[in-house]
């Protein structure tokens, strides 16, 4: 999401999501993301679960998946275009590499 927001901001001088991000160890996260995820779970939009991080039984990570199909009519064509471009660019990247890229902003190109 952050990569799409950033690409959209560079092209259109406004954010795609309107979210503010906070710096975290493994990359930026939206402020109040835990509250937002909980609200979506209560509404039945997503299912939240924990999984072993990197196959390590001692480390847990929060995961979620959507329970409904997205309503694409909420998006403008230019928003969908940026999201598609970012997904195509990053689809083969490993999470650890994406995390590193967020710490070195000048290495990103969209």
WOWO-V895501 format. One line per field, one symbol per residue. ss: DSSP state (~ for helix, > for strand, _ for the rest). psi: psi as a letter, one per 20 degrees, with the letter a starting at -180 (. if undefined). burial: 1 if it has 9 or more other C-alpha atoms within 8 Angstrom, else 0. Layout:
ss=???
psi=???
burial=???
This chain:
ss=_~~~~~~~~~~~________>>______>>__~~~~~~~~~~___>>>>>>>>__>>>>>>>>>>>_____~~~__~~~~~~~~~~~~~~____~~~~~~~~~_~~~___
psi=ggggggggghhjkqqghjqqqqprgjrqqqqkhgggggghghikhrpprqqppkjohipqqpqqqqirqqniiiqqghghggggggghhihjqqghhgghhhimhiipp.
burial=00011111100000110000100000111100000010011000111100011000000100000000000000000011011001000000000001111100000000
